[in-house]
Amino acid sequence: MVVLTLVCSTWRLNAFVLFLCEAPFCCQFIEFANAVSARADKLRPWQKAAFYCGMAVFPVMLSLTLTTLFGNAIAFATGVLYGLSALGKKGDAISYARIHQQQKQMDEEKLTGSLEGQAL
C-alpha cells in the first residue's frame, strides 16, 4: 500500500514538474514558477531529455501497472522529443548525394582492384 501511495505521489509530482518547466503560464499563481521555468530553459536539450525520461522511469520501476505507464507516458514522450532535438537537424539532400557518390566510387575502386588481382 505504501508503494502504491508513493507511486501516485511521484506521478502527480512528475505532472506538476512538467507543467512548471514547460508551461509556466498554467502555474501563474505560484511565485517561483517563472524562476523554475527560466532555469529549465537554460538546460541543453539532451539534459532535458535525460531529466524527463529519468523522471518518468522512476515511478514505473517502483510499480509496473497500466495506470503508472499511462501516467508517465507524457513525461517520457517529452524526454524523447528533447532527445531527438538534441540529435540536430537532418542533413540536406545534396550532402547525402555526395556521401552516396563517394561510397559508390570507393566500392567501384575496390571492385576494380579485386578484379585486377584475379586477372594477374
Wavefront OBJ file of the C-alpha trace (Angstrom):
o trace
v 0.000 0.000 0.000
v 2.867 2.344 0.799
v 4.443 1.706 -2.609
v 1.164 2.467 -4.359
v 0.828 5.734 -2.453
v 4.416 6.637 -3.299
v 3.863 5.873 -6.993
v 0.716 8.012 -7.097
v 2.582 10.816 -5.384
v 5.527 10.662 -7.807
v 3.130 10.535 -10.742
v 1.457 13.729 -9.572
v 4.801 15.316 -8.767
v 6.014 14.472 -12.298
v 2.969 16.141 -13.808
v 3.483 19.224 -11.647
v 7.182 19.482 -12.563
v 6.367 19.036 -16.248
v 3.777 21.828 -16.118
v 6.115 24.017 -14.106
v 9.024 23.650 -16.539
v 7.188 23.550 -19.850
v 4.060 25.634 -19.284
v 4.662 28.169 -16.516
v 1.634 30.190 -17.619
v -0.511 27.358 -16.199
v 1.142 27.962 -12.821
v 0.976 31.738 -12.840
v -0.196 31.944 -9.228
v 2.871 30.088 -7.950
v 5.564 32.629 -7.165
v 8.591 30.567 -8.145
v 7.152 29.234 -11.432
v 8.958 31.733 -13.642
v 12.285 31.130 -11.895
v 11.991 27.358 -12.350
v 10.966 27.792 -15.971
v 13.880 30.140 -16.670
v 16.307 27.648 -15.143
v 14.782 24.796 -17.172
v 15.116 26.859 -20.359
v 18.868 27.179 -19.756
v 19.338 23.406 -19.891
v 20.547 21.786 -23.102
v 18.095 19.515 -24.926
v 19.974 16.326 -24.008
v 19.897 17.348 -20.335
v 16.146 17.916 -20.518
v 15.758 14.562 -22.266
v 17.686 12.743 -19.535
v 15.753 14.552 -16.802
v 12.278 13.895 -18.226
v 12.955 10.279 -19.182
v 14.531 9.577 -15.807
v 11.666 11.310 -14.076
v 9.192 9.111 -15.966
v 11.025 5.815 -15.479
v 11.348 6.080 -11.687
v 7.648 5.506 -10.798
v 7.388 2.724 -13.381
v 10.291 0.925 -11.699
v 8.529 1.228 -8.343
v 5.249 -0.220 -9.541
v 4.665 -1.537 -13.040
v 0.962 -1.032 -13.636
v -1.028 0.162 -16.595
v -2.017 3.419 -14.914
v 1.602 4.146 -13.991
v 2.678 3.563 -17.587
v -0.037 5.820 -18.972
v 0.517 8.439 -16.292
v 4.217 8.748 -17.045
v 3.986 8.336 -20.814
v 3.674 12.076 -21.448
v 6.820 12.868 -19.449
v 8.714 10.097 -21.236
v 7.448 11.292 -24.630
v 8.606 14.816 -23.788
v 12.040 13.420 -22.957
v 12.143 11.507 -26.222
v 11.270 14.631 -28.196
v 14.003 16.598 -26.448
v 16.403 13.734 -27.191
v 15.505 13.860 -30.856
v 16.006 17.608 -30.925
v 19.423 17.116 -29.315
v 20.445 14.987 -32.288
v 20.077 18.003 -34.539
v 18.705 18.645 -37.970
v 18.585 16.079 -40.697
v 21.157 16.652 -43.429
v 20.158 18.082 -46.764
v 19.805 16.010 -49.937
v 22.980 17.386 -51.516
v 25.239 16.173 -48.722
v 23.541 12.758 -48.751
v 24.020 12.515 -52.516
v 27.692 13.474 -52.140
v 28.247 10.799 -49.468
v 26.450 8.216 -51.602
v 28.590 9.141 -54.622
v 31.800 8.807 -52.585
v 30.745 5.398 -51.251
v 29.830 4.249 -54.741
v 33.206 5.412 -56.063
v 35.051 3.592 -53.255
v 33.080 0.396 -53.952
v 33.954 0.611 -57.647
v 37.641 1.107 -56.805
v 37.599 -1.938 -54.510
v 35.840 -3.997 -57.161
v 38.289 -2.874 -59.840
v 41.244 -3.656 -57.557
v 39.953 -7.148 -56.782
v 39.305 -7.881 -60.485
v 42.854 -6.771 -61.371
v 44.235 -9.011 -58.616
v 42.329 -12.001 -60.031
v 43.450 -11.316 -63.600
v 47.145 -11.424 -62.650
l 1 2 3 4 5 6 7 8 9 10 11 12 13 14 15 16 17 18 19 20 21 22 23 24 25 26 27 28 29 30 31 32 33 34 35 36 37 38 39 40 41 42 43 44 45 46 47 48 49 50 51 52 53 54 55 56 57 58 59 60 61 62 63 64 65 66 67 68 69 70 71 72 73 74 75 76 77 78 79 80 81 82 83 84 85 86 87 88 89 90 91 92 93 94 95 96 97 98 99 100 101 102 103 104 105 106 107 108 109 110 111 112 113 114 115 116 117 118 119 120
